[in-house]
């Protein structure tokens, strides 16, 4: 996935920052269309943005793990997907 910084691909970090911004913006658009009071936006905006971000992450994990082979298991019994330093 390109050059890495601390064993994390730089493009992956840029993708997360960009998607975080997009999630926050979509949350603002959703709340403006529903005319939510300002005092409730303090709670609902981060909540909606986090749901959008998690939905994107869940949809991209299978692609990164199977098609791009970016995610490998460091131990067969770990149950979690870990990025190996050699990837």
Secondary structure, 3 states (H helix, E strand, C coil): CCCEECCEEHHHHHHHHHHHHHHHHHHHHHHHHHCCCHHHHHHHHHHHHHHHHHHHHHHHHHHHHHHCCCCECCCCCCCCCECCCCC
